[in-house]
Amino acid sequence: MNIKPSISAATAVLFASLLFFGVLSVQGLEPEDVIFFYLSQQWASSKCGGERGCCYPKTGKPASGFVIHSLRPENFVNQVLKNCDSKDQLNPSSISGMTSELQEHWPYLDCPSRSSMSLWKSEWRTYGTCGKSVLNQTQYFKAALNLKKKVNFLDVLIKSGIKPDGQFYKLNDASEAIRKAIGYEPRIFCIKDKSGNSLLNLITGCTLDGTQYNHCIGTLGYESNCGPSFKFPPLK
Ligand SMILES: *[C@@H]1O[C@H](CO)[C@@H](O)[C@H](O)[C@H]1NC(C)=O
């Protein structure tokens, strides 16, 4: 086609949306019925060096590097879905085969220190229940672990010269490195340290069913809070 790239990109998005809405209306679905998930991984050293600090869970020190922060369903109209079924509590037997892996990779890091089971229960109650038409209790936690394992964000960043050495790095460079690794642009969020610097906090990718990273049209309108660069604190 003989159109300028900027126009063709905008046209492609518009066309994809029309197609998407078309498919939805055929299936009798509304945009708010279409659910996908954001997997956020947290740079634990930033949380620990941030204003509120961190405490390790009672089961001991978790994996160093990125840990799972959350797996949150959203719908096509960019609504974060919360608290969809208060009666559906996480049954520990649903995750009995993976608790040690979860302790390592999805730890409770707030203070005072607690067991991570309380975190998993509240994440399921608050967020998981809204995506259970796609991922049940077992699948929800397995999906988070699988996606984290699929692409090691720390390796990807280091290979692009973005190292956890306490220096500042460009947001765009980090975003581009992750985009190449997962196929789609991630969302990147920061927290402030005591001197007001942006610390790399969360890197978030989207998935439709937990098996792989996907493009989710709902990412339109995302804005990072990091500013043009962020500080990448050393591993703790
Ligand atoms: C979740 O779904 C899978 C696949 O259908 C099934 O094998 C598993 O028993 C289910 N787990 C729970 C906790 O419902």
The ligand as an SDF file (V2000), in Angstrom:
LIG
                    3D

 14 14  0  0  0  0  0  0  0  0999 V2000
   -8.6070  -25.8980   36.3140 C   0  0  0  0  0  0  0  0  0  0  0  0
   -8.8330  -26.3340   34.9840 O   0  0  0  0  0  0  0  0  0  0  0  0
   -8.0410  -27.4560   34.6160 C   0  0  0  0  0  0  0  0  0  0  0  0
   -8.2480  -27.6840   33.1140 C   0  0  0  0  0  0  0  0  0  0  0  0
   -9.6010  -27.7490   32.7920 O   0  0  0  0  0  0  0  0  0  0  0  0
   -8.4200  -28.6440   35.4840 C   0  0  0  0  0  0  0  0  0  0  0  0
   -7.6330  -29.7720   35.1430 O   0  0  0  0  0  0  0  0  0  0  0  0
   -8.1740  -28.2870   36.9560 C   0  0  0  0  0  0  0  0  0  0  0  0
   -8.6180  -29.3240   37.7820 O   0  0  0  0  0  0  0  0  0  0  0  0
   -8.9240  -27.0030   37.3120 C   0  0  0  0  0  0  0  0  0  0  0  0
   -8.5060  -26.5950   38.6540 N   0  0  0  0  0  0  0  0  0  0  0  0
   -9.3390  -26.0330   39.5150 C   0  0  0  0  0  0  0  0  0  0  0  0
   -8.7920  -25.6500   40.8430 C   0  0  0  0  0  0  0  0  0  0  0  0
  -10.5110  -25.8220   39.2490 O   0  0  0  0  0  0  0  0  0  0  0  0
  1  2  1  0
  1 10  1  0
  2  3  1  0
  3  4  1  0
  3  6  1  0
  4  5  1  0
  6  7  1  0
  6  8  1  0
  8  9  1  0
  8 10  1  0
 10 11  1  0
 11 12  1  0
 12 13  1  0
 12 14  2  0
M  END
$$$$
